[in-house]
Amino acid sequence: MPSSDLPRPDSVRLVVTDMDGTLLTPDNTVPEGLWPLLTTMHDAGIAFVPASGRQHATIASSFPAGRTPGHDDLVIIAENGALVTRGEQVVSSDTLEPRVLVDAVQAVRGLADATSGGAVVAGARSAYVERSDAAFVEHVSTYYHRLEIVDDLTAVDDDVLKVAVYDDGHAEETTLPALVHLRATHQVVVSSGHWIDVMTPGVNKGVALRRLQADLGITPDETVAFGDYLNDVEMLQAAHWSYAMAGAHPQAAAHARFTAPSNAEHGVVQVLQQLLGR
């Protein structure tokens, strides 16, 4: 990518990146090339923030203390912005009303004949599913390391951050129509080809990023952001140095100023290496 697509290293104070389809490789691992860059950014006073639709515990497990400089103050934007933490401190948490939880879960139950997917209730303590077959549980546990199987998702006793719906087909075509009525009052976002999230209105990665920028006194011109899907749009809009990954959803790419190589090519690492002169 041309050097004109890169800010001056001394002008960057914040790097925020999506996980799936963006930072993580296709086998769901952090590229090895990121670890030395985390040290470089930490030493330069550049904040690094993972931002994902994944569960907080799952994101945190990808950045262990031994490999993550400044781990005790690491900011994580989880559940597509519904939960933001700094180290052990909860910075913000937006919960879903019980009636919306019930509406969303019942709508997904009605799709039983159309998809072999299912609903995941993402709570503050754990995530919950009704389906107990091994294939479904194994797939969901990739994104939700803290996962419990319950008899009735509408009776979960936890602060609910969102309802995530997995569709083993094409979520925009099969599942979204059953949930689109909730858009009148709530966030219904397509997070990937197989996932849709229902959240409190006004909750997204971009809102979380703008709050963080305000707290840290950092401007969009000092922010680099990477994303690939519809749940990244607002985050990309909050950063001047916004990169959509090669192969990103067209609507996400339309809101990014630049293009990074794909996650399979470790695109985030490539851009940061050039940015930091590594």
N, C-alpha and C positions, 0 to 999 in steps of 0.2 A: 504494500500500500504506500502511496506517496507520502513524503514527510509533511506535506501541506495538510494531511489528514490527521496530524498529531499536534496537540498543544505543547507549549514549552514545559519541560518537566517541572520547573520552579513555579508554574502557574497552577498546578494540580494539587488539590488538597483532599479530594474524596474520589474513591473508585467504588462503584456499586455494580454488582453483577448478578444476573439471574443464574440459576443452577442448571436445571434440565434443558438440554438443547443449546446451552450457551457455554457455561464454564465446564461442566462435567463432560467427560468423554462419553461415547455411546455405551460403554459398559458401566456407567454411573460412578466413575472415579474422578478425583481431582487430578489434573495433569501434574506430573512431577515437577514440571518447569515453574509451577506457581510458587512453590515453597521458598526458593531464594528471593523471588520478587516480593513476597510478603515481608521478608526481612529488610529489603531495600526500601520499601514503602514505609515501614514502621520507623526506620532510621531517619527518613526524610520528612516525617510528620504527616504522611499521607494516610488518611483513614481508609481501610478496606472493609466493605460491607457486603456480605452475601444477602441476596433478596430473592425469596422463593415462595412458591405455593406449598412447599413441603412443610412438615411439622418442625417446630423449633428443635426438638430433641434430635431429629434426623439431620438437620443442617449442622447443629453443633457437633455431632459425631464426625462430620467431615473435616472439622478444624480442631484437632486435638491440641491440648496445651503445649505438648512437647514440640509441635511443628508450627505453631502459630504465635509469632511475637505479639505481645500486648493482648494475649488471650483473655486476661481477666477483664479487659475493657472492650472486647470485641462486640460490635453492634451487629445484631441479626434482625433482618426483616423477614418474619415467617408468616405462613398462612396468607400469602398475598397481601401483607400489610396489616392484617388483623391483630398481629402480635409483634411488638418491637421490644427488643431487650438490649441492654448494655451489660455485659458480664452476667451477673446473677440478678441484676435489677430489671424489673419490668418498666419500660419507658411508656408504653401505651398498649391498651388491650380493648378491642371493640367486640362486644358479644352480640349474638343473634337472639331475637325474641323467640320464646317458645312456640308461638303460633306459626312463625315462619319456618321453624324447624319441622313442625308437624306437616305443614303444607308441602315442603320440599320432599320430605321422606315419603309421604303418601303418593306424591307425583311419580317418584322413582319406582315405588312398588308397582304402580300401574304400568310400568314399562317392562315388566317381567317377561312378557312374550316377545318383546322387540329387541332386547339386548340381554346379554348374560353378564352385564355389569352390575353395579349396585352403589348404594350410598355409603359415605363415610362421614360420621359426625366427628368433627375435629374439636375436641374440648381442650381446656387449659391444662388438665392433668394427663389426658390420654386421648387417643382417637378410638372410635367405636364402629363396629360393623355388625350387621345381622347375618350376613352370609358367612358360613363356616367352612365351605369347601376349600380344600388345600390350595388350589390354583389361584382362587380369588384372594385368599388371605396372604399367600406368598407375594402376589403382585402388589397388593396394597401396602404390605409391610416394608417394601422398598422405600416408600415415601413417608410412612408413619411407623417409626420404630417402636413407639409406645402404642400398642394396639390391643383392644379388648373385644371379644365377641360377646354380644348381648342378645337377649330375646327380642327386645323392642327398642329401636332407636329413638322413638318419640318419648321414652321414659328415662333417657339418660340423665343422670344427676351430676352435672358438671357445667361450668361456664362454657357455652358453645361459641366458638369463634367463627365457624362456618360449616356449611354442609358441602362436602366435595362429592361429586358423582363421577364414578368411573364407567366408561362406555367402551367395550372391547371393539366396537366398530368405529363409526365416525361421529363424535360427540355433537358436532354442530348440526348434523342432519337428524340424528336419532333422539338424543336426549334434550338438546336445547329447546325444541318446540314444547316439551312438557313443562319446562321451567320458565319460559319466556314471560309468562304473565306476572312473575314476581319482579320483573324489571320496572314495573310501575312504581315500586316502593323500595326495591333493594338492588344490590349489585349482583348481577348474574354474568359471570365472565368465563369465556372459553380459555382455559389455561394451557391446553395442548390439544392435540388431535383426539385424545381419549378422556380428557378431564374437563369438568365444568364446576365452578365454585359459586355458591350462593352466600353472600355476605351482607353485613350491615351497609346501608347507603353511605357513600362517601369514603369507603374503605378501599384502598388500592395501594400498590407499591409506590406510586407517584406521590400520594398524600403523605405516606410515611417518609419518603425521601425528603420532601419539602419541609416537613417538621424537623427532620434531622439537620438539614441545611441551616434552618433558622436557629436551632439549638447550638450549633457549632460555629455560626457566623460564616458559613460557606455559601458562595453564590453558585448558580448554575454554570457560569463561565469557569468555575474552578472544579467542576464535577465531570467525571467520565462515567458513562453508563453503558452496559452491555445487555442485550435482550434478544429474544427470538420469537415471542408469541404475543397474543392479544393482551394477556395480563401484564405485559411489560410496557404497553403503550404510554401510560401516564408517567412511568419512571423515565422512559426515554425523553419524554417532553420536558422533564425537570432538569435535564442536563444538556449543556451546549455540546459537549463532546459525546454524542450519542451514537452508538454502534449497534446495528442489527447484524446478526450473524448471517453468513452466506446460507441461503435456503430458508431464511426466516419467513414467517407468515407475511404475505404481501402488505397487510394493514400495519403490521409492526414495522416492516421495512420503510413504509411511507412516512413514519414518524421519526426516523433516525436520519441523521445527517451523513453518516458514513456507514461503510460495510466492513465487517471483520471476516476473516476466514472462518469456516465452520468449526463447530465444537470438535469434530473428528480430527481437524487439523490444529487443535489447540489454539483457536483464534484469539481468545482472550489473552492468553499468554503471549502470543506473537505481538499483539498490539502493545501490551504493557512492556515487553522487552524493548520495543522500539521507543516507546515513550520514555522509559527510564534509562535508555542507552545501554542496555544489557545484551 
